[in-house]
Amino acid sequence: MSENWIELADGRALDVLDINPDVLSIDNLADALAKVNRFTGHSRWPHSVALHSVLVSELVELKFGSRAEQLGGLLHDGPEMVTNDIGRPVKGVICGEGMRRVTHELEGHLSAKYGAKFSALVKECDNALLGSEAVVLMPSGGANWNFGAPPDEWAIERLREIGEISWRDARNMFVFRFHDLAWWLKEEARP
């Protein structure tokens, strides 16, 4: 193991230079992402990457994405269990080739291990949710933001309905959504 490792929620080590997919458990993902706030903590209330991911997955479903794409929506920010959430404007300035490599490798492992599909629809829903979150959560209401896709009315209402929740509730929503999708994917794969 290199000196470039972190200890995960279950006590196992993840070496970012030699990633072992076995440590990429849903519990480790859910724990970490539920404790990482979006918008580097500058929102009206704490809003976790786990909750964001659940909502992206639900929006992919509403847009008739496949279950593999819905799972891709849930796991699209999975690398942030290691890298943390860095705002897009900052990410372009401070993140280099090493960050891109680790992110790409983690995405590949998550896709291979769980059957997630990171499609253009997932990216579109991620962008729409970013805009929706900015409208609901940010002091400016998202004024002068470039979302990459317009905010989604369903997502805005869903965010208002959920409101502020604990990291444990966000974790549980993430785990429940994962198990629901995994069950359906397994059923669909049956002959």
N, C-alpha and C positions, 0 to 999 in steps of 0.2 A: 504494500500500500504506500502511495506517495504521501507527502506531507500536506497535500491538498484535499483534505477530507473534512466532512462535517458529521456530527452525531445527530441522528434522526430521533423522532419522538419515541420510537420503540427501543432506543439504545444502540441500534446497529449503525455502522459507519457507511457513508456514501463517499467514495473517492471520485472526485469530479474528473480526474484524468483516466480513470479506469472504472466506468460505471457498471455496477452489477445490477441488472434489472430485478433481481430477487428482492432488493431492498425497496423497490418502488411499489410498496403496498398501498392499497386504498386508504388504510388507516393512517399511514405516514403522510400521504398526500392530504387527506382531509384535515388532520391535525394542523399541519403547517399552514395550509391555505386558509383555514378558518381563523388563524391568528395573524395573518398578513392583511393589512388594510390597503384598500385601493386609494389612489390619489395621494399617496405618501402621507396619509392621515389628515389631509386638509379639507375633508368633507364635513358636512353639518353634523354627522354622527359617524361612528366607526362602521365601515362597510367592507366586509371581507372579500378576498379573492374567491373563497369557497362559495359564498352566496352569489357573487357575480357569475361564477362558472355554472351554477345550477340554473340561473336565469338565462344564460346563453343557451344552455342545453334545451330548456323549455321553449325558447324562441325558435330554435332550429326545428323543434317538433311542430310548432305552429306554422312554420313555413314548409312543412311536409318533407323535411329532411329524413333520411334513413335513420334507423336506430344507431348504426355505426357513426353517422354524422352527429346525432344527438350525443353520443358518447364522446365524440371529438369536441363538441361544445363544452361538455363537462370537464374534459381533461386538457383543453387548449392552453390553459395557464399552468399546467402541471409543473413545468420547469421552474416556476416561481417558488416551489417548495425548497429550491436551492438558491436561486438568484434573487428572491424577493421581488416585490412589485416595484418597478421603476417607471415613472411616468414617461410616456412616449417622447415628449420634448427633451427630457433629460437623457433618456436612453440613447438617442442619436448622438449625443455629445460625449457621454462617458463610457459607453459600452463598445468594446472592440471585437476583434476576431475571436478571442478566447470565449467571451460571453456568447457570441453567435454559435460557436462550435458546441459548447456545453448545452445550450438551449436546443439546438438541432438534434444532438445525440439523445437528450432526454425525451424529446418529442418522438423520435424514432423508436425508442424503447417502449414508451407508453402505447404507441400505435401497435407495435408488434405484440406486446404482452396482453393488451386488453381488446384489440380489434377496433380501436378508435380511428375514425377517418377525419383528418383535418382538411376539410374542403373549402372552396370559395364561399359556400353558404355559411360555414362556421365563421369565417372571417367577416362576412357581411353582418351576421347577427352579433358578433363581438363588437363591431363598430357601431351598430345601431344601439346596442346596450350601453356602450360608452356614452353616446349622446344622451340617452335616456337617463343614465345615472347623473350626468352633469346637470341636466334639467332639474332633477329632484334633489340631488345631494350637494351641489356646489353653491357657494354663496352668490355667484354671478348667474346661476341658472343656466350655465353653459354659453353665455353671451360671448361671441367672438371666438368660439372653439371651432376647430375643424375636425369633425367626427369621422369622416370617411363614408358615412351613411347617415341618413336622417334619423333622428330619434324615433322610437317606435311607441305608439300610443298604448298598446297592450303592456309593454315593459314599464312605461311611466306609471300606469295604474297599479301594476304588480308591485313595483318598488314602494309606492305609497301605501299599499295594502300591508306589505310586510313590515315596513318601517325599520326601526332599530331593533336588532336581535343580538343575542349573546353569541360568542364564538362557538359555544357548545351547540346551540341551535343550528348555526350555519354548518358546523361539522356534520351534525346528524342529517340535515337536509342533503348534503353532498353524498354521504354514505348511502342514504336511502335511494337517492336518484341513481347512483351507480348500480346498486344491487337490482333495482327495477330494470334498468337497461340491460344489465348482464343476463338476467333471467330471460328477457325477450330475445336477446341475441342468441342465447343457447336454444331456445324454443324454435326460432327461425332456422337454425342450422340442422335441426332434426330432419331425417329423411321422411 
